[in-house]
Each structure stands twice: as C-alpha cells, then as structure tokens.
Amino acid sequence: MKLPKLYLAGLVLSLLLISSCDEGFDELNTNPSRLTSIEPVFQLNRAITSSAPVYGNLTYETTIVRQMFTPFTGVGTGANLNIDNRSQTQGNWQRTYRNVIKGLVDGLASADPSKTNLNSILRIWKAWAFLFMTDTYGDVPYFEAGRAFLDDIAFPAYDAQEAVYDDLLNELSTASAALNSNNDAIGQEAMYSGDVDTWKRLGYSLMLRAAMRLVNVNPSKAQAFVSEAIAGGLMTSNADNAVVRHNNDFQNPVGTNLNGGQAPFYYLDQEFVNWMKEHNDPRLSRIAVRYIGARSEGEQTEAVADRTFDAQRGIPQGFDVTNINPVAEAEGLASLYDYSQLDRTRLGSSLAPSFLVTYSQTLLLHAEAVARGWVNGDAAALYEAAIRANMEQFASWPGNTEISQSEIDAYVAANPLETGQEIEQINEQYWMSSFLNGPEAWANFRRTGFPAVSPNPWPGGDLKTEDFIRRLTYPDSELTINRDNLQVAISRQGPDLLDTRVWWDVN
C-alpha cells in the first residue's frame, strides 16, 4: 500500500523536529546556578557545628553520671527510670551519621589529594565522630559508613569496636603527623579558623583520649599511643579547646530546650551538688540557681532566684513526679520546683558554647598516664593545672560566671592530689570538667568507675544485669533496613540492651 505523499512529508518533518529537540536537551534542562560539588571545608564546618551536644544527652548520659535529673516522664523518659526509650536512644545515631559522618566521608572523597592539611583535618574530625559513636553503641558501621552514594553501599556492615579503635588510633596518628602549617591553607573552618598547628594539637589530644579508653583491655597498646600523643604535642591552653560557639542564628541545642518547653523539667543531681559542696567548689555558684519556695513552674521567677553556694540543693534520683514532692517537703523545700537547676541564663543559655574536647580534660588524662607510670612527669602539677584550666574556662560562658584567681588558688590549695588516691581524684575532676558533655563524662565513668556515685535506685526499669546503663540501643530502623548486618553485630557483641557492655568496658 502506498502512503500519501503528504503523510510521508509530515512523518519526515516530525522525525526531524524530534531529532532537533534532542540537541541541547541536557543543557536546556540543567540549572546553571545549581551546585555540582561542595567545597570540603564547608562539609567540615557543617560536621563541626552538628557535633554540639543536643537535648538528648540530658535524657541519658548526663543523668547516668548523676549530674542532672528529671522526675518528669513522657517522651523524654530514659535514664531517669532506666528505660530503653528507642525514640531517644536513636538520636545520636541519626544525627551523627546523617549530619556529621556522611559529609566528612564525602568531603574526603572529593578533596584534592594534594591538600594534605585539609584531608588530615577531615580525618581528625571523622575520628572524633566515630569515637563518639562507638563509645555510645559499641559495634557500629565504620569502614563502609557514609558510602551509600559514593559506592552504592546502602546496607553497611558493622565493625567490631576493637577494629574501629585500631583504625581510629592509626588515623589520628597519621593525620596529626601530616599536618604542617607550611602546606595548604585551610580557610575559614569553624573550629580554629584554619590554624593548622592548633588542629595538630587537637589530633594528638584526641589520640590521648582514645588510647586511654584501652587502659583495661590493651594497656600496652594504650601506653604506646599515649606516649606518641604526648610526644606529638597536646593542647597547651584553653585557646586550644575544641568548642562550638553559638549565637542568635545558631543557638545551643540544650540551652534552647531548657529555655523553652523543658524549662521546669531538669534539676541538678543531689550527688553532683553534694560533691561540690563537700569540696567547697566555687563552680557550684556559677552553675546553679534555685528558685526559693517555688511550688510550680510559674513561680520559678527571677525575683526568687538564689545563686549562692549555700542555698543549692540537688534532687535525689529514684523518684518521679508522682512521689518526689513528699521527699522535697521532708527536706524543707516547697516542692520539686524548689530544687537547684542549671542556670538558664548562664551555662544553660541558648548562647552558651558547647565544649567537646578541652585543655582541662587533656591535662587530666596526661596526669593519669603519669600516675600509672606510663610516662614521665609531675601528676600533681598536671592535676592542678587541669583544675585551673576548667575554672578559667568558666569565663567563656555568658553571665557572671568568671571564677576569680583567689577562689581558684584557695580550691587547689585545699584539694591537692593525694598519694594512693590519684586515679580516683583525677577522674572525679574529669567528671567535673566534662559537665554538659554527657557522652564524654559517661564514657570516662565506664572506663574508670569514677566518680563512685550510686546507681539510680528506681525500682523498675529495663536493666537486668547491671546497676548502670552501659550503652545505648540501636535505632529500630536498623532492625528493619539493615537487619542482617545488625544481627552479626549483636551475635558478636551481645544483646541489643542497655546492660550490654562495649568491648573496652570491663572495669
């Protein structure tokens, strides 16, 4: 059958038009102003700012180590009742993998290999993030983590904590040694404004922290890396503190919640307050506020606020909102609202900085290494310098928080390091120096057993074999989307429970 000439002409014309429309199609439909790549330093900055502790660290870590406590239950229930609240235990996991690790892994993949300093700094902060994650959960995805887009690994394998630590220590060793201020400039990164020498000191200070975690499981390896870290050069002043600074555009996540709907819920723990009172510690009158006679949230007003040392009263654990008021009244308080709180205008401010690794913590770990006979030095001098550093750090918080030199001198004179008590005293001060950094205070508490605080006496809860929560449980999402790999981790590490200890936790 012959097709009409007009039909054939139309068909040819249509084919030509289709062919011509194909030309330049990609260019026409590509947004010329859309980013096709991200500068790795920007990914580093987002990772750093996303590392600030969030409100969830009050739900578990800070409560476990007896620094703060809430008698209120609900969505924030956790260590106050020793409950496995999966909506809260998943918080560190989701935030750190999505907002910190993913960007750092991608940044390392896209960074110019010749930029030694930038690559080393990305590796150091990646090590910080994984140290935090493995200390919290135990076995975690490490070698394959953050590589879903890069390598199509949607279901990463879990790695044994021992293997994670082996690689973290090697990463910190290699990356710290590679930093050189004569090499590539970093630009305006969020931690140290591109100061490579300060990053180098942070890298070795993180190596010291990680190495000390191994004290009870591999002391020879711990000692070797401790010695390397000290020889490499640790933090030298509070100017070296790894701190996330907050402002009105980027507020402190803990302070934002404590100045919002959570304002009347959290109180300073009785053991924390009593320890500072027993040691006549001037930090108490900078940390705490008590609303004298308050019987409700509405009565917690500045008119009745008392920030003096003697007025402070910590709340006991083991009670909830249904039975705490008779306890408060028996202690001479008006109600639970009359207990001491973190001052929301000072350390609890939405503008308060978030300290992640500090000079004080580093000095204390160095002092412990000396006390153990691993390295040469004067443990007592390091101990005193650490206390001074933490007390001087208080000037960094908003409000009238500065501690005078005369107060510092009086405290260190009255609380010297005593022979035979070195490990306990050093780690009690580490507890103090890590206040508001719950994950670090909790990790060091599990490592050393100090301070020797009492467990939460709440009669119920999910703990079966332990007095304290030893780890946080994995997210429910991992049970559904990465179940096979998770089961391998559980079979190796132990049940996915709050009781299960991580590899290095054998104290």
C-alpha positions in Angstrom: 0.0 0.0 0.0 1.3 3.4 -0.9 1.3 6.1 1.7 0.1 9.6 0.6 3.0 12.0 -0.1 1.6 14.5 2.4 1.7 11.9 5.2 5.2 10.9 4.3 6.3 14.5 4.3 4.7 15.0 7.8 6.4 12.0 9.2 9.8 13.1 8.0 9.3 16.6 9.4 8.2 15.1 12.8 11.3 13.0 12.9 13.5 15.9 12.1 11.8 18.0 14.8 12.2 15.3 17.4 15.9 14.9 16.5 16.4 18.7 16.7 14.6 18.8 20.1 17.1 16.3 21.5 20.0 18.6 20.7 20.9 20.7 23.7 18.3 19.0 25.9 20.6 18.4 28.8 22.0 21.9 28.7 18.5 23.4 28.5 17.3 21.4 31.5 20.3 21.9 33.7 20.2 24.8 36.2 23.4 26.7 35.6 23.4 28.0 39.2 23.0 24.7 40.9 25.9 23.3 42.8 27.5 20.2 41.3 30.1 19.9 44.0 30.7 21.2 47.6 33.9 22.6 48.9 35.1 20.0 51.5 35.7 22.8 54.1 32.0 23.6 54.0 31.3 19.9 54.7 33.8 20.1 57.6 32.1 23.1 59.0 28.6 21.5 58.9 30.1 18.4 60.6 31.6 20.5 63.4 28.5 22.6 64.1 26.4 19.5 64.0 28.6 17.9 66.7 27.3 20.1 69.5 25.6 18.0 72.3 21.8 18.1 71.9 19.0 17.9 74.5 19.0 14.1 74.3 22.3 13.9 76.2 20.3 15.0 79.3 17.9 12.1 78.8 20.6 9.5 79.1 24.3 10.4 79.5 24.2 13.3 81.9 21.6 11.5 84.1 23.6 8.2 84.1 26.6 10.0 85.6 24.5 11.7 88.2 24.9 15.3 87.1 21.3 16.2 86.2 17.9 14.5 86.6 14.3 14.9 85.7 11.4 13.4 87.7 9.1 14.0 84.8 8.2 11.2 82.4 6.9 11.1 78.8 8.8 11.4 75.5 12.0 12.3 77.4 11.9 9.3 79.7 15.2 7.5 79.7 17.9 7.1 82.4 15.6 8.7 85.0 13.7 5.4 85.0 16.4 3.2 83.4 14.1 2.7 80.4 15.1 1.8 76.9 13.3 4.6 75.1 14.2 3.9 71.4 12.8 7.2 70.3 15.6 8.8 72.3 18.5 6.3 72.1 18.5 6.7 68.3 19.1 10.4 68.4 22.9 10.3 68.5 22.9 7.7 65.7 20.7 9.6 63.3 22.2 13.0 63.9 25.8 11.9 63.7 25.6 9.6 60.7 23.4 12.0 58.7 24.9 15.4 59.6 28.5 14.6 60.6 29.9 11.4 59.2 28.2 11.5 55.8 29.6 14.9 55.0 33.1 14.1 56.2 33.3 10.8 54.2 32.1 12.7 51.1 34.5 15.6 51.8 37.4 13.2 52.0 36.4 11.5 48.7 36.2 14.8 46.9 39.1 16.8 48.4 42.2 17.4 46.4 44.7 14.7 47.4 47.5 17.3 47.3 45.8 19.3 50.1 47.4 17.4 52.9 46.2 19.7 55.7 42.5 19.8 54.7 42.5 16.0 54.3 44.1 15.5 57.6 41.7 17.8 59.4 38.7 16.0 57.9 40.2 12.7 59.1 40.7 14.0 62.6 37.1 15.2 63.0 35.9 12.0 61.4 37.8 10.1 64.1 36.1 12.3 66.8 32.7 11.4 65.4 33.4 7.7 65.3 34.9 7.7 68.7 31.7 9.2 70.0 29.5 6.7 68.1 31.4 3.5 69.0 31.6 4.6 72.7 27.8 5.1 72.7 26.7 2.0 70.8 29.7 -0.4 70.6 30.0 -2.1 67.2 28.9 0.3 64.5 29.2 0.7 60.7 32.7 2.2 60.2 34.6 1.2 57.1 31.5 1.2 54.9 29.7 4.0 56.7 28.6 7.1 54.7 29.3 5.4 51.3 25.8 4.9 50.0 26.2 7.5 47.3 29.9 7.0 46.6 30.0 3.2 46.4 26.3 2.2 46.4 26.6 0.7 49.9 23.1 1.1 51.2 23.5 -1.6 53.9 26.9 -1.1 55.6 28.5 -3.8 57.6 29.0 -3.4 61.4 32.6 -3.5 62.5 33.8 -4.8 65.9 34.7 -2.0 68.3 38.3 -3.3 68.7 38.8 -3.0 64.9 37.2 0.5 64.9 39.6 1.6 67.7 42.6 0.1 65.9 41.8 2.2 62.8 40.9 5.3 64.7 44.2 5.4 66.5 46.1 4.9 63.3 44.1 7.6 61.6 44.8 10.1 64.4 48.5 9.2 64.3 48.8 9.6 60.5 46.6 12.6 60.2 48.1 14.5 63.1 51.7 13.9 62.0 50.9 15.0 58.4 49.7 18.5 59.5 52.1 21.2 58.6 51.5 24.9 58.6 53.8 25.3 55.6 51.4 23.2 53.5 48.0 24.1 52.1 45.9 26.8 53.8 42.5 25.7 55.1 40.5 28.9 55.0 37.7 29.8 57.4 36.8 26.5 59.0 34.5 26.7 62.1 36.8 25.4 64.8 40.1 27.1 64.7 39.8 29.5 61.7 42.3 27.4 59.7 45.1 27.3 62.3 46.9 24.1 61.4 49.1 23.9 64.5 46.1 24.0 66.8 44.4 21.2 64.8 47.6 19.2 65.2 47.4 19.6 69.0 43.7 18.6 68.9 44.6 15.5 66.8 47.2 14.3 69.4 44.8 15.2 72.3 42.1 13.1 70.7 44.7 10.3 70.3 45.4 10.5 74.0 41.6 10.3 74.8 41.1 7.3 72.5 44.2 5.5 73.8 43.2 5.9 77.5 39.9 4.1 76.7 42.0 0.9 76.2 43.5 1.0 79.7 41.7 -2.1 80.9 41.7 -4.2 77.6 45.0 -3.5 76.0 47.3 -1.5 78.3 50.4 -2.0 76.2 48.8 -0.5 73.1 47.2 2.2 75.3 50.6 3.2 76.7 52.3 3.2 73.2 49.7 5.6 71.8 49.6 7.7 74.9 53.4 8.2 74.6 53.1 9.0 70.9 50.4 11.6 71.6 52.3 13.3 74.3 55.5 13.4 72.2 53.5 14.8 69.3 52.2 17.7 71.3 49.0 18.1 73.3 46.8 21.1 73.9 48.7 24.0 75.6 45.9 26.3 76.8 42.2 26.9 76.8 42.7 28.6 73.5 43.1 25.1 72.0 39.6 23.9 73.3 37.5 22.3 70.6 34.4 24.3 71.1 31.2 25.0 69.0 30.2 28.7 69.6 26.6 29.7 69.4 24.8 32.9 68.6 21.2 34.1 67.9 21.3 32.5 64.5 22.8 29.2 65.7 21.7 28.6 69.2 22.9 25.9 71.7 20.5 23.0 71.3 20.5 22.2 75.1 20.0 25.8 76.1 17.2 26.3 73.5 15.2 23.4 75.1 15.9 24.4 78.6 14.8 28.0 77.9 11.7 26.7 76.1 9.2 24.0 77.0 11.7 22.0 79.1 12.5 24.8 81.5 10.9 23.3 84.6 11.9 19.7 84.0 15.6 19.2 84.7 17.4 19.7 88.0 20.9 19.3 89.3 21.5 15.8 90.8 21.9 15.5 94.5 25.2 13.7 94.3 26.7 16.3 91.9 25.7 19.2 94.2 26.8 17.4 97.3 30.2 16.6 95.8 30.8 20.3 95.0 29.6 21.3 98.5 31.9 18.8 100.2 34.8 20.2 98.2 33.8 23.8 98.7 33.8 24.1 94.9 33.3 27.6 93.5 31.9 26.2 90.3 28.6 25.4 92.0 27.6 29.0 92.4 28.3 29.6 88.7 26.4 26.5 87.5 23.3 26.5 89.7 20.2 28.6 90.5 17.5 27.8 93.0 14.0 29.3 92.9 13.4 29.6 96.6 9.9 28.5 97.6 8.7 27.7 94.1 5.6 25.4 94.0 5.1 25.5 90.3 6.8 26.4 87.0 5.1 29.8 87.2 6.8 30.6 90.5 10.3 30.0 89.1 10.9 33.7 88.6 14.0 35.9 88.9 12.5 37.6 91.9 13.1 34.4 94.0 16.3 33.2 92.2 19.2 32.4 94.5 22.6 31.6 93.1 24.6 31.5 96.3 26.7 28.5 97.2 24.9 27.6 100.5 21.4 27.8 99.0 21.8 25.0 96.5 20.0 21.6 97.0 20.3 18.8 94.5 17.4 16.5 93.6 17.6 12.8 94.5 17.2 10.0 91.9 14.8 7.1 92.3 11.6 9.2 92.2 9.2 10.5 89.6 6.7 13.4 89.6 4.1 11.3 91.4 6.2 10.8 94.6 9.0 13.4 94.6 7.1 16.2 96.3 6.9 14.5 99.8 10.6 13.9 99.6 11.2 17.6 98.8 8.9 18.7 101.6 10.7 16.4 104.1 13.9 18.2 103.1 12.4 21.5 103.9 11.6 22.5 100.3 8.3 23.8 99.0 8.1 21.3 96.1 10.2 19.7 93.4 10.3 23.1 91.7 12.4 24.3 94.7 15.4 22.1 93.8 18.5 23.6 92.2 18.6 23.9 88.4 21.2 24.6 85.7 21.1 28.3 85.4 19.4 29.0 82.1 20.9 32.5 81.9 24.5 31.2 82.2 25.7 27.7 81.4 22.2 26.8 80.3 21.8 29.7 78.0 20.9 29.3 74.3 24.1 31.3 73.6 26.4 29.1 75.7 29.3 27.5 73.9 29.5 23.7 73.5 32.8 22.3 74.7 33.8 19.0 73.0 37.5 18.4 73.8 39.2 20.7 76.4 42.6 21.5 77.7 41.5 20.5 81.2 40.3 17.1 80.1 43.6 16.6 78.2 45.7 17.6 81.2 43.8 15.1 83.4 44.4 12.2 81.0 48.0 13.2 80.9 48.1 13.2 84.7 46.5 9.8 84.8 49.1 8.4 82.4 51.9 9.8 84.7 50.2 8.3 87.8 50.1 4.9 86.1 53.8 5.2 85.5 53.4 5.2 81.7 55.2 8.5 81.0 57.4 10.8 83.0 56.0 13.9 84.5 54.5 15.5 87.6 51.0 14.2 88.1 50.2 16.6 90.9 51.2 19.6 88.8 49.2 18.4 85.8 46.2 17.8 88.1 46.4 21.3 89.5 46.8 22.8 86.0 43.7 20.9 84.8 41.6 22.3 87.7 42.8 25.8 87.0 42.1 25.4 83.2 38.5 24.2 83.8 37.8 27.0 86.3 39.3 29.6 84.0 37.1 28.1 81.2 34.0 29.4 83.1 34.8 32.9 81.9 33.7 31.7 78.4 30.1 31.2 79.4 27.6 34.1 79.3 26.5 35.8 82.5 28.6 36.4 85.7 30.4 33.0 85.6 34.1 34.0 85.9 35.9 32.4 88.8 38.5 34.7 90.5 42.1 33.7 90.8 41.8 33.9 94.6 38.9 31.4 94.5 40.9 29.1 92.2 44.0 29.3 94.4 42.0 28.5 97.5 40.4 25.5 95.9 43.6 23.9 94.5 45.4 24.5 97.9 42.6 22.7 99.7 42.3 19.8 97.2 45.8 18.6 96.4 46.4 15.3 94.6 46.9 12.7 97.3 49.2 9.6 97.2 47.2 6.5 96.6 44.1 8.4 95.5 45.4 9.7 92.2 43.2 7.8 89.8 40.0 8.5 91.8 40.7 12.2 92.2 41.8 12.7 88.6 38.7 11.1 87.3 36.4 13.0 89.7 37.8 16.2 88.2 37.3 14.7 84.7 33.6 14.3 85.6 33.5 18.0 86.6 35.5 19.1 83.6 33.1 17.2 81.3 29.9 18.8 82.7 27.3 19.3 79.9 29.3 17.0 77.6 27.4 13.9 78.8 28.7 11.4 76.3 32.3 12.1 77.3 31.6 12.1 81.1 29.7 8.8 80.7 32.5 7.1 78.6 35.1 8.1 81.1 32.9 6.9 84.0 32.5 3.5 82.4 36.3 3.3 81.8 37.3 4.1 85.3 34.4 3.6 87.6 34.8 7.2 88.9 33.3 9.1 90.4 32.0 6.4 92.8 28.4 7.6 92.6 25.4 5.4 93.5 23.2 3.9 90.8 19.7 5.2 90.2 17.5 3.4 92.8 14.4 3.5 90.7 12.6 0.1 91.4 11.6 -0.7 87.8 13.3 -0.2 84.5 14.9 -2.3 81.8 18.2 -3.0 83.5 18.5 -6.7 84.3 22.2 -7.5 85.0 23.9 -4.1 85.6 23.5 -1.2 88.1 24.2 1.5 85.4 23.3 1.8 81.8 26.4 0.6 79.8 25.4 1.5 76.2 22.5 2.9 74.2 20.5 0.7 71.9 20.5 0.7 68.2 17.7 2.5 66.2 14.6 0.5 65.3 15.2 1.5 61.7 18.4 -0.6 61.7 16.3 -3.6 62.7 14.3 -3.3 59.6 16.5 -1.9 56.8 19.9 -3.3 57.9 18.8 -6.3 59.9 21.3 -8.9 58.6 24.4 -6.8 59.4 22.9 -5.7 62.7 22.4 -9.4 63.7 26.1 -10.1 63.1 27.0 -7.2 65.4 24.6 -8.5 68.1 25.8 -12.1 67.9 29.4 -10.7 68.4 28.8 -8.0 71.0 25.8 -9.3 72.9 22.1 -8.5 73.2 20.9 -5.1 72.0 20.2 -4.0 75.6 21.2 -1.2 77.9 23.0 -3.7 80.1 25.4 -4.9 77.3 28.9 -3.6 77.7 31.0 -2.3 74.9 34.3 -4.0 74.2 36.6 -1.8 76.3 34.1 -1.5 79.2 35.5 -4.2 81.6 36.0 -2.1 84.7 
